[in-house]
Amino acid sequence: MQITRLAEAKRYDAPKHFDMRSLRLQGLDASAADFAWVGLSYFLPGGGAEMDAGTLGKIYVVLDGEVTIDLGNGGTHVLAKLDSCFIPAGEARAIRNAGNVVATMLVVMPTPKAAA
């Protein structure tokens, strides 16, 4: 078993994100988990992520506050504490914290396969 203590979690920078800080909890450089990685994201008020469609699906779980997920097809959804969503590979999304408190979100993604 591998434990990551929050106090020891390493920061990572997520591309196309702004006014946000992320910590790697499991997988990739945090543990030997080889099927998925887990990150913890703190979005400041007004923070978010630009519209982008990733090559891997992802799961978001809001732990505190609220985040607004804007989809490329025009849909907008507000996720509150303990709400979650799955965004499939190739689906565009933008994220924003429209509130005045920090929003905390857990991110779960499959580990990218090594290039063949």
A tleap script that builds the chain and sets N, CA, C and O, in Angstrom:
source leaprc.protein.ff14SB
mol = sequence {
  NMET GLN ILE THR ARG LEU ALA GLU ALA LYS
  ARG TYR ASP ALA PRO LYS HIE PHE ASP MET
  ARG SER LEU ARG LEU GLN GLY LEU ASP ALA
  SER ALA ALA ASP PHE ALA TRP VAL GLY LEU
  SER TYR PHE LEU PRO GLY GLY GLY ALA GLU
  MET ASP ALA GLY THR LEU GLY LYS ILE TYR
  VAL VAL LEU ASP GLY GLU VAL THR ILE ASP
  LEU GLY ASN GLY GLY THR HIE VAL LEU ALA
  LYS LEU ASP SER CYS PHE ILE PRO ALA GLY
  GLU ALA ARG ALA ILE ARG ASN ALA GLY ASN
  VAL VAL ALA THR MET LEU VAL VAL MET PRO
  THR PRO LYS ALA ALA CALA
}
set mol.1.N position { 0.847 -1.183 0.000 }
set mol.1.CA position { 0.000 0.000 0.000 }
set mol.1.C position { 0.886 1.238 0.000 }
set mol.1.O position { 1.940 1.263 0.635 }
set mol.2.N position { 0.450 2.250 -0.712 }
set mol.2.CA position { 1.148 3.529 -0.730 }
set mol.2.C position { 0.195 4.626 -0.274 }
set mol.2.O position { -0.899 4.777 -0.818 }
set mol.3.N position { 0.611 5.374 0.708 }
set mol.3.CA position { -0.192 6.457 1.265 }
set mol.3.C position { 0.418 7.785 0.843 }
set mol.3.O position { 1.633 7.973 0.921 }
set mol.4.N position { -0.420 8.695 0.402 }
set mol.4.CA position { 0.015 10.059 0.147 }
set mol.4.C position { -0.659 10.944 1.185 }
set mol.4.O position { -1.882 11.082 1.184 }
set mol.5.N position { 0.114 11.530 2.051 }
set mol.5.CA position { -0.410 12.483 3.029 }
set mol.5.C position { -0.579 13.829 2.325 }
set mol.5.O position { 0.281 14.248 1.551 }
set mol.6.N position { -1.679 14.487 2.600 }
set mol.6.CA position { -1.929 15.766 1.950 }
set mol.6.C position { -0.763 16.732 2.150 }
set mol.6.O position { -0.391 17.458 1.229 }
set mol.7.N position { -0.196 16.739 3.334 }
set mol.7.CA position { 0.918 17.640 3.633 }
set mol.7.C position { 2.149 17.357 2.771 }
set mol.7.O position { 3.007 18.225 2.610 }
set mol.8.N position { 2.236 16.138 2.215 }
set mol.8.CA position { 3.395 15.737 1.416 }
set mol.8.C position { 3.097 15.662 -0.085 }
set mol.8.O position { 3.995 15.394 -0.883 }
set mol.9.N position { 1.843 15.898 -0.469 }
set mol.9.CA position { 1.459 15.820 -1.892 }
set mol.9.C position { 2.206 16.876 -2.689 }
set mol.9.O position { 2.404 17.996 -2.219 }
set mol.10.N position { 2.616 16.516 -3.890 }
set mol.10.CA position { 3.382 17.401 -4.764 }
set mol.10.C position { 2.456 18.191 -5.688 }
set mol.10.O position { 1.480 17.667 -6.226 }
set mol.11.N position { 2.792 19.451 -5.849 }
set mol.11.CA position { 2.049 20.314 -6.757 }
set mol.11.C position { 2.374 19.946 -8.205 }
set mol.11.O position { 3.495 19.545 -8.520 }
set mol.12.N position { 1.380 20.088 -9.076 }
set mol.12.CA position { 1.622 19.972 -10.509 }
set mol.12.C position { 0.845 21.079 -11.210 }
set mol.12.O position { -0.165 21.560 -10.696 }
set mol.13.N position { 1.316 21.476 -12.376 }
set mol.13.CA position { 0.659 22.516 -13.152 }
set mol.13.C position { -0.158 21.879 -14.262 }
set mol.13.O position { 0.372 21.140 -15.092 }
set mol.14.N position { -1.447 22.167 -14.269 }
set mol.14.CA position { -2.345 21.640 -15.295 }
set mol.14.C position { -2.390 22.627 -16.468 }
set mol.14.O position { -2.643 23.814 -16.264 }
set mol.15.N position { -2.149 22.150 -17.685 }
set mol.15.CA position { -2.171 23.048 -18.845 }
set mol.15.C position { -3.528 23.730 -19.007 }
set mol.15.O position { -4.569 23.135 -18.730 }
set mol.16.N position { -3.503 24.978 -19.456 }
set mol.16.CA position { -4.698 25.768 -19.776 }
set mol.16.C position { -5.587 26.055 -18.573 }
set mol.16.O position { -6.751 26.416 -18.748 }
set mol.17.N position { -5.071 25.906 -17.358 }
set mol.17.CA position { -5.800 26.259 -16.144 }
set mol.17.C position { -5.256 27.586 -15.620 }
set mol.17.O position { -4.098 27.921 -15.869 }
set mol.18.N position { -6.079 28.338 -14.900 }
set mol.18.CA position { -5.668 29.626 -14.356 }
set mol.18.C position { -6.298 29.829 -12.976 }
set mol.18.O position { -7.391 29.337 -12.697 }
set mol.19.N position { -5.590 30.558 -12.132 }
set mol.19.CA position { -6.033 30.799 -10.745 }
set mol.19.C position { -6.473 29.496 -10.084 }
set mol.19.O position { -7.546 29.413 -9.486 }
set mol.20.N position { -5.619 28.485 -10.207 }
set mol.20.CA position { -5.896 27.155 -9.694 }
set mol.20.C position { -4.587 26.512 -9.254 }
set mol.20.O position { -3.548 26.722 -9.880 }
set mol.21.N position { -4.634 25.743 -8.195 }
set mol.21.CA position { -3.485 24.964 -7.737 }
set mol.21.C position { -3.917 23.510 -7.632 }
set mol.21.O position { -5.020 23.206 -7.178 }
set mol.22.N position { -3.027 22.613 -8.061 }
set mol.22.CA position { -3.335 21.183 -8.054 }
set mol.22.C position { -2.266 20.405 -7.318 }
set mol.22.O position { -1.083 20.742 -7.368 }
set mol.23.N position { -2.698 19.365 -6.636 }
set mol.23.CA position { -1.805 18.438 -5.950 }
set mol.23.C position { -2.063 17.036 -6.480 }
set mol.23.O position { -3.215 16.639 -6.657 }
set mol.24.N position { -0.997 16.285 -6.733 }
set mol.24.CA position { -1.139 14.902 -7.182 }
set mol.24.C position { -1.262 14.021 -5.936 }
set mol.24.O position { -0.387 14.037 -5.071 }
set mol.25.N position { -2.341 13.262 -5.853 }
set mol.25.CA position { -2.580 12.393 -4.704 }
set mol.25.C position { -2.156 10.953 -4.957 }
set mol.25.O position { -1.605 10.300 -4.071 }
set mol.26.N position { -2.411 10.459 -6.159 }
set mol.26.CA position { -2.080 9.074 -6.499 }
set mol.26.C position { -1.741 8.979 -7.975 }
set mol.26.O position { -2.154 9.824 -8.770 }
set mol.27.N position { -0.984 7.944 -8.342 }
set mol.27.CA position { -0.625 7.691 -9.728 }
set mol.27.C position { 0.481 8.597 -10.221 }
set mol.27.O position { 0.936 9.493 -9.511 }
set mol.28.N position { 0.907 8.351 -11.447 }
set mol.28.CA position { 1.988 9.080 -12.105 }
set mol.28.C position { 3.181 9.209 -11.174 }
set mol.28.O position { 3.786 8.197 -10.818 }
set mol.29.N position { 3.541 10.426 -10.765 }
set mol.29.CA position { 4.721 10.604 -9.920 }
set mol.29.C position { 4.423 10.492 -8.422 }
set mol.29.O position { 5.322 10.688 -7.604 }
set mol.30.N position { 3.169 10.179 -8.047 }
set mol.30.CA position { 2.795 10.127 -6.628 }
set mol.30.C position { 2.750 8.712 -6.054 }
set mol.30.O position { 2.945 8.520 -4.853 }
set mol.31.N position { 2.495 7.728 -6.905 }
set mol.31.CA position { 2.428 6.338 -6.423 }
set mol.31.C position { 2.549 5.392 -7.618 }
set mol.31.O position { 2.617 5.829 -8.768 }
set mol.32.N position { 2.575 4.119 -7.333 }
set mol.32.CA position { 2.719 3.101 -8.382 }
set mol.32.C position { 1.395 2.730 -9.045 }
set mol.32.O position { 1.366 1.822 -9.876 }
set mol.33.N position { 0.299 3.409 -8.700 }
set mol.33.CA position { -0.982 3.127 -9.360 }
set mol.33.C position { -0.783 3.287 -10.861 }
set mol.33.O position { -0.364 4.349 -11.320 }
set mol.34.N position { -1.079 2.246 -11.627 }
set mol.34.CA position { -0.790 2.276 -13.060 }
set mol.34.C position { -2.032 2.336 -13.944 }
set mol.34.O position { -1.910 2.324 -15.169 }
set mol.35.N position { -3.211 2.398 -13.359 }
set mol.35.CA position { -4.442 2.413 -14.137 }
set mol.35.C position { -5.113 3.786 -14.151 }
set mol.35.O position { -5.907 4.080 -15.044 }
set mol.36.N position { -4.795 4.629 -13.162 }
set mol.36.CA position { -5.406 5.955 -13.070 }
set mol.36.C position { -4.547 6.836 -12.181 }
set mol.36.O position { -3.703 6.347 -11.430 }
set mol.37.N position { -4.773 8.146 -12.275 }
set mol.37.CA position { -4.153 9.077 -11.346 }
set mol.37.C position { -5.250 9.968 -10.763 }
set mol.37.O position { -6.307 10.161 -11.363 }
set mol.38.N position { -4.966 10.502 -9.578 }
set mol.38.CA position { -5.938 11.323 -8.859 }
set mol.38.C position { -5.278 12.642 -8.473 }
set mol.38.O position { -4.181 12.664 -7.916 }
set mol.39.N position { -5.957 13.729 -8.778 }
set mol.39.CA position { -5.473 15.050 -8.409 }
set mol.39.C position { -6.502 15.781 -7.573 }
set mol.39.O position { -7.695 15.488 -7.637 }
set mol.40.N position { -6.033 16.731 -6.791 }
set mol.40.CA position { -6.883 17.589 -5.984 }
set mol.40.C position { -6.661 19.010 -6.473 }
set mol.40.O position { -5.541 19.518 -6.435 }
set mol.41.N position { -7.730 19.652 -6.934 }
set mol.41.CA position { -7.622 20.994 -7.520 }
set mol.41.C position { -8.350 22.007 -6.659 }
set mol.41.O position { -9.478 21.783 -6.220 }
set mol.42.N position { -7.676 23.134 -6.425 }
set mol.42.CA position { -8.254 24.257 -5.691 }
set mol.42.C position { -8.421 25.411 -6.676 }
set mol.42.O position { -7.436 25.973 -7.154 }
set mol.43.N position { -9.676 25.763 -6.977 }
set mol.43.CA position { -9.968 26.862 -7.896 }
set mol.43.C position { -10.306 28.111 -7.087 }
set mol.43.O position { -11.281 28.126 -6.335 }
set mol.44.N position { -9.500 29.154 -7.244 }
set mol.44.CA position { -9.793 30.430 -6.602 }
set mol.44.C position { -11.043 31.037 -7.223 }
set mol.44.O position { -11.414 30.650 -8.331 }
set mol.45.N position { -11.708 31.979 -6.550 }
set mol.45.CA position { -12.814 32.681 -7.194 }
set mol.45.C position { -12.349 33.275 -8.527 }
set mol.45.O position { -11.320 33.946 -8.593 }
set mol.46.N position { -13.113 33.021 -9.573 }
set mol.46.CA position { -12.752 33.475 -10.907 }
set mol.46.C position { -11.805 32.546 -11.636 }
set mol.46.O position { -11.543 32.747 -12.822 }
set mol.47.N position { -11.289 31.542 -10.966 }
set mol.47.CA position { -10.364 30.601 -11.585 }
set mol.47.C position { -11.080 29.585 -12.444 }
set mol.47.O position { -12.303 29.457 -12.400 }
set mol.48.N position { -10.290 28.857 -13.233 }
set mol.48.CA position { -10.904 27.852 -14.078 }
set mol.48.C position { -9.943 27.220 -15.052 }
set mol.48.O position { -8.730 27.202 -14.846 }
set mol.49.N position { -10.518 26.700 -16.121 }
set mol.49.CA position { -9.758 26.063 -17.195 }
set mol.49.C position { -10.383 26.470 -18.524 }
set mol.49.O position { -11.604 26.563 -18.650 }
set mol.50.N position { -9.529 26.708 -19.503 }
set mol.50.CA position { -9.983 27.094 -20.839 }
set mol.50.C position { -10.729 25.939 -21.510 }
set mol.50.O position { -10.573 24.778 -21.133 }
set mol.51.N position { -11.537 26.281 -22.504 }
set mol.51.CA position { -12.235 25.265 -23.289 }
set mol.51.C position { -11.194 24.369 -23.951 }
set mol.51.O position { -10.285 24.848 -24.629 }
set mol.52.N position { -11.341 23.065 -23.746 }
set mol.52.CA position { -10.393 22.106 -24.303 }
set mol.52.C position { -11.052 20.731 -24.315 }
set mol.52.O position { -11.883 20.417 -23.463 }
set mol.53.N position { -10.668 19.926 -25.289 }
set mol.53.CA position { -11.153 18.550 -25.384 }
set mol.53.C position { -9.953 17.628 -25.219 }
set mol.53.O position { -9.094 17.571 -26.098 }
set mol.54.N position { -9.886 16.924 -24.131 }
set mol.54.CA position { -8.768 16.025 -23.869 }
set mol.54.C position { -8.904 14.710 -24.615 }
set mol.54.O position { -9.982 14.352 -25.089 }
set mol.55.N position { -7.786 13.996 -24.710 }
set mol.55.CA position { -7.780 12.701 -25.394 }
set mol.55.C position { -8.170 11.558 -24.463 }
set mol.55.O position { -8.347 10.426 -24.915 }
set mol.56.N position { -8.307 11.841 -23.169 }
set mol.56.CA position { -8.714 10.832 -22.192 }
set mol.56.C position { -9.948 11.318 -21.446 }
set mol.56.O position { -10.110 12.518 -21.224 }
set mol.57.N position { -10.815 10.396 -21.060 }
set mol.57.CA position { -11.964 10.746 -20.242 }
set mol.57.C position { -11.511 11.144 -18.846 }
set mol.57.O position { -10.394 10.831 -18.431 }
set mol.58.N position { -12.384 11.835 -18.127 }
set mol.58.CA position { -12.045 12.271 -16.774 }
set mol.58.C position { -13.290 12.322 -15.908 }
set mol.58.O position { -14.406 12.493 -16.399 }
set mol.59.N position { -13.077 12.170 -14.616 }
set mol.59.CA position { -14.152 12.285 -13.639 }
set mol.59.C position { -13.819 13.450 -12.719 }
set mol.59.O position { -12.694 13.571 -12.235 }
set mol.60.N position { -14.810 14.308 -12.481 }
set mol.60.CA position { -14.687 15.403 -11.527 }
set mol.60.C position { -15.634 15.139 -10.359 }
set mol.60.O position { -16.786 14.756 -10.563 }
set mol.61.N position { -15.150 15.344 -9.140 }
set mol.61.CA position { -15.985 15.268 -7.941 }
set mol.61.C position { -15.740 16.562 -7.169 }
set mol.61.O position { -14.619 16.818 -6.729 }
set mol.62.N position { -16.770 17.369 -7.003 }
set mol.62.CA position { -16.625 18.620 -6.256 }
set mol.62.C position { -16.705 18.288 -4.764 }
set mol.62.O position { -17.686 17.712 -4.293 }
set mol.63.N position { -15.663 18.661 -4.043 }
set mol.63.CA position { -15.612 18.391 -2.602 }
set mol.63.C position { -16.110 19.569 -1.774 }
set mol.63.O position { -16.608 19.389 -0.663 }
set mol.64.N position { -15.972 20.782 -2.322 }
set mol.64.CA position { -16.426 21.968 -1.606 }
set mol.64.C position { -16.608 23.105 -2.611 }
set mol.64.O position { -15.918 23.155 -3.629 }
set mol.65.N position { -17.520 24.000 -2.328 }
set mol.65.CA position { -17.802 25.109 -3.234 }
set mol.65.C position { -18.606 24.646 -4.433 }
set mol.65.O position { -19.279 23.616 -4.389 }
set mol.66.N position { -18.527 25.417 -5.500 }
set mol.66.CA position { -19.230 25.101 -6.739 }
set mol.66.C position { -18.338 25.402 -7.932 }
set mol.66.O position { -17.547 26.344 -7.901 }
set mol.67.N position { -18.464 24.605 -8.980 }
set mol.67.CA position { -17.804 24.888 -10.251 }
set mol.67.C position { -18.846 24.802 -11.363 }
set mol.67.O position { -19.784 24.007 -11.311 }
set mol.68.N position { -18.648 25.637 -12.355 }
set mol.68.CA position { -19.517 25.626 -13.535 }
set mol.68.C position { -18.747 24.953 -14.655 }
set mol.68.O position { -17.617 25.333 -14.963 }
set mol.69.N position { -19.365 23.953 -15.260 }
set mol.69.CA position { -18.777 23.246 -16.393 }
set mol.69.C position { -19.532 23.689 -17.639 }
set mol.69.O position { -20.735 23.457 -17.764 }
set mol.70.N position { -18.814 24.329 -18.561 }
set mol.70.CA position { -19.379 24.725 -19.848 }
set mol.70.C position { -18.922 23.708 -20.876 }
set mol.70.O position { -17.730 23.423 -20.989 }
set mol.71.N position { -19.862 23.164 -21.622 }
set mol.71.CA position { -19.550 22.174 -22.647 }
set mol.71.C position { -19.461 22.840 -24.008 }
set mol.71.O position { -20.096 23.868 -24.246 }
set mol.72.N position { -18.686 22.266 -24.886 }
set mol.72.CA position { -18.522 22.802 -26.229 }
set mol.72.C position { -19.822 22.870 -27.005 }
set mol.72.O position { -19.939 23.668 -27.936 }
set mol.73.N position { -20.799 22.058 -26.649 }
set mol.73.CA position { -22.072 22.045 -27.368 }
set mol.73.C position { -23.058 23.071 -26.822 }
set mol.73.O position { -24.213 23.107 -27.247 }
set mol.74.N position { -22.611 23.907 -25.879 }
set mol.74.CA position { -23.474 24.957 -25.366 }
set mol.74.C position { -24.112 24.658 -24.021 }
set mol.74.O position { -24.684 25.563 -23.413 }
set mol.75.N position { -24.038 23.431 -23.534 }
set mol.75.CA position { -24.617 23.109 -22.238 }
set mol.75.C position { -23.768 23.655 -21.101 }
set mol.75.O position { -22.540 23.667 -21.182 }
set mol.76.N position { -24.430 24.107 -20.040 }
set mol.76.CA position { -23.743 24.600 -18.859 }
set mol.76.C position { -24.336 23.913 -17.637 }
set mol.76.O position { -25.555 23.810 -17.499 }
set mol.77.N position { -23.453 23.441 -16.745 }
set mol.77.CA position { -23.899 22.723 -15.558 }
set mol.77.C position { -23.115 23.209 -14.346 }
set mol.77.O position { -21.892 23.340 -14.399 }
set mol.78.N position { -23.829 23.478 -13.251 }
set mol.78.CA position { -23.182 23.866 -12.003 }
set mol.78.C position { -23.120 22.630 -11.113 }
set mol.78.O position { -24.140 22.000 -10.831 }
set mol.79.N position { -21.903 22.291 -10.674 }
set mol.79.CA position { -21.705 21.176 -9.758 }
set mol.79.C position { -21.433 21.731 -8.370 }
set mol.79.O position { -20.540 22.559 -8.190 }
set mol.80.N position { -22.204 21.276 -7.389 }
set mol.80.CA position { -22.052 21.694 -5.999 }
set mol.80.C position { -21.383 20.576 -5.203 }
set mol.80.O position { -21.027 19.536 -5.758 }
set mol.81.N position { -21.217 20.793 -3.926 }
set mol.81.CA position { -20.537 19.849 -3.046 }
set mol.81.C position { -21.074 18.434 -3.229 }
set mol.81.O position { -22.275 18.189 -3.114 }
set mol.82.N position { -20.162 17.509 -3.515 }
set mol.82.CA position { -20.375 16.078 -3.717 }
set mol.82.C position { -21.103 15.726 -5.005 }
set mol.82.O position { -21.465 14.568 -5.208 }
set mol.83.N position { -21.326 16.713 -5.886 }
set mol.83.CA position { -21.781 16.412 -7.242 }
set mol.83.C position { -20.569 15.939 -8.039 }
set mol.83.O position { -19.433 16.293 -7.726 }
set mol.84.N position { -20.821 15.141 -9.063 }
set mol.84.CA position { -19.730 14.639 -9.892 }
set mol.84.C position { -20.186 14.538 -11.342 }
set mol.84.O position { -21.381 14.556 -11.639 }
set mol.85.N position { -19.206 14.432 -12.238 }
set mol.85.CA position { -19.523 14.232 -13.644 }
set mol.85.C position { -18.404 13.437 -14.305 }
set mol.85.O position { -17.266 13.419 -13.835 }
set mol.86.N position { -18.753 12.787 -15.391 }
set mol.86.CA position { -17.792 12.102 -16.259 }
set mol.86.C position { -17.786 12.850 -17.578 }
set mol.86.O position { -18.839 13.089 -18.169 }
set mol.87.N position { -16.603 13.218 -18.038 }
set mol.87.CA position { -16.447 13.880 -19.330 }
set mol.87.C position { -15.678 12.928 -20.233 }
set mol.87.O position { -14.504 12.661 -19.979 }
set mol.88.N position { -16.312 12.405 -21.287 }
set mol.88.CA position { -15.637 11.447 -22.163 }
set mol.88.C position { -14.499 12.081 -22.956 }
set mol.88.O position { -14.457 13.298 -23.142 }
set mol.89.N position { -13.599 11.254 -23.410 }
set mol.89.CA position { -12.508 11.702 -24.281 }
set mol.89.C position { -13.101 12.431 -25.483 }
set mol.89.O position { -14.102 11.996 -26.052 }
set mol.90.N position { -12.482 13.532 -25.858 }
set mol.90.CA position { -12.910 14.275 -27.029 }
set mol.90.C position { -14.031 15.271 -26.793 }
set mol.90.O position { -14.341 16.051 -27.694 }
set mol.91.N position { -14.651 15.278 -25.618 }
set mol.91.CA position { -15.717 16.244 -25.335 }
set mol.91.C position { -15.091 17.515 -24.750 }
set mol.91.O position { -14.398 17.470 -23.734 }
set mol.92.N position { -15.347 18.638 -25.406 }
set mol.92.CA position { -14.780 19.910 -24.947 }
set mol.92.C position { -15.504 20.390 -23.702 }
set mol.92.O position { -16.710 20.199 -23.547 }
set mol.93.N position { -14.730 21.024 -22.810 }
set mol.93.CA position { -15.291 21.595 -21.596 }
set mol.93.C position { -14.413 22.741 -21.127 }
set mol.93.O position { -13.204 22.766 -21.360 }
set mol.94.N position { -15.055 23.688 -20.460 }
set mol.94.CA position { -14.347 24.741 -19.741 }
set mol.94.C position { -14.855 24.699 -18.317 }
set mol.94.O position { -15.990 24.293 -18.066 }
set mol.95.N position { -14.017 25.118 -17.385 }
set mol.95.CA position { -14.377 25.118 -15.966 }
set mol.95.C position { -14.221 26.533 -15.442 }
set mol.95.O position { -13.297 27.246 -15.834 }
set mol.96.N position { -15.130 26.946 -14.547 }
set mol.96.CA position { -14.925 28.215 -13.866 }
set mol.96.C position { -15.562 28.172 -12.474 }
set mol.96.O position { -16.585 27.526 -12.249 }
set mol.97.N position { -14.925 28.875 -11.571 }
set mol.97.CA position { -15.467 29.075 -10.243 }
set mol.97.C position { -16.093 30.460 -10.248 }
set mol.97.O position { -15.387 31.464 -10.145 }
set mol.98.N position { -17.405 30.519 -10.366 }
set mol.98.CA position { -18.114 31.791 -10.442 }
set mol.98.C position { -18.436 32.344 -9.057 }
set mol.98.O position { -18.966 33.449 -8.939 }
set mol.99.N position { -18.123 31.590 -8.016 }
set mol.99.CA position { -18.437 32.028 -6.660 }
set mol.99.C position { -17.315 32.838 -6.022 }
set mol.99.O position { -16.323 33.169 -6.672 }
set mol.100.N position { -17.486 33.149 -4.753 }
set mol.100.CA position { -16.521 33.941 -4.005 }
set mol.100.C position { -15.770 33.140 -2.950 }
set mol.100.O position { -15.102 33.719 -2.094 }
set mol.101.N position { -15.873 31.809 -3.001 }
set mol.101.CA position { -15.106 30.945 -2.105 }
set mol.101.C position { -14.305 29.959 -2.960 }
set mol.101.O position { -14.668 29.676 -4.102 }
set mol.102.N position { -13.242 29.456 -2.407 }
set mol.102.CA position { -12.423 28.469 -3.116 }
set mol.102.C position { -13.257 27.215 -3.370 }
set mol.102.O position { -13.951 26.734 -2.475 }
set mol.103.N position { -13.187 26.695 -4.580 }
set mol.103.CA position { -13.842 25.430 -4.923 }
set mol.103.C position { -12.777 24.339 -4.953 }
set mol.103.O position { -11.703 24.519 -5.527 }
set mol.104.N position { -13.085 23.212 -4.331 }
set mol.104.CA position { -12.159 22.091 -4.257 }
set mol.104.C position { -12.737 20.934 -5.055 }
set mol.104.O position { -13.896 20.561 -4.875 }
set mol.105.N position { -11.910 20.362 -5.950 }
set mol.105.CA position { -12.401 19.313 -6.836 }
set mol.105.C position { -11.391 18.173 -6.940 }
set mol.105.O position { -10.193 18.412 -7.088 }
set mol.106.N position { -11.868 16.964 -6.863 }
set mol.106.CA position { -11.067 15.765 -7.086 }
set mol.106.C position { -11.154 15.419 -8.569 }
set mol.106.O position { -12.237 15.432 -9.155 }
set mol.107.N position { -10.012 15.110 -9.169 }
set mol.107.CA position { -9.950 14.745 -10.588 }
set mol.107.C position { -9.391 13.331 -10.687 }
set mol.107.O position { -8.348 13.028 -10.106 }
set mol.108.N position { -10.083 12.472 -11.420 }
set mol.108.CA position { -9.641 11.094 -11.634 }
set mol.108.C position { -9.539 10.868 -13.135 }
set mol.108.O position { -10.501 11.070 -13.877 }
set mol.109.N position { -8.341 10.441 -13.573 }
set mol.109.CA position { -8.122 10.202 -15.002 }
set mol.109.C position { -7.331 8.915 -15.200 }
set mol.109.O position { -6.518 8.547 -14.353 }
set mol.110.N position { -7.568 8.228 -16.319 }
set mol.110.CA position { -6.743 7.060 -16.610 }
set mol.110.C position { -5.298 7.477 -16.856 }
set mol.110.O position { -5.036 8.584 -17.325 }
set mol.111.N position { -4.381 6.604 -16.543 }
set mol.111.CA position { -2.983 6.869 -16.812 }
set mol.111.C position { -2.747 6.763 -18.315 }
set mol.111.O position { -3.121 5.764 -18.929 }
set mol.112.N position { -2.131 7.780 -18.915 }
set mol.112.CA position { -1.840 7.690 -20.353 }
set mol.112.C position { -0.963 6.466 -20.638 }
set mol.112.O position { -0.034 6.165 -19.890 }
set mol.113.N position { -1.271 5.780 -21.717 }
set mol.113.CA position { -0.469 4.614 -22.109 }
set mol.113.C position { 0.874 5.071 -22.640 }
set mol.113.O position { 0.975 6.105 -23.301 }
set mol.114.N position { 1.897 4.299 -22.348 }
set mol.114.CA position { 3.237 4.605 -22.865 }
set mol.114.C position { 3.208 4.513 -24.382 }
set mol.114.O position { 2.521 3.660 -24.944 }
set mol.115.N position { 3.952 5.389 -25.045 }
set mol.115.CA position { 4.010 5.380 -26.508 }
set mol.115.C position { 4.616 4.062 -26.977 }
set mol.115.O position { 5.613 3.597 -26.425 }
set mol.116.N position { 4.012 3.472 -27.990 }
set mol.116.CA position { 4.478 2.170 -28.501 }
set mol.116.C position { 5.713 2.328 -29.349 }
set mol.116.O position { 6.241 1.341 -29.860 }
savepdb mol mol.pdb
quit
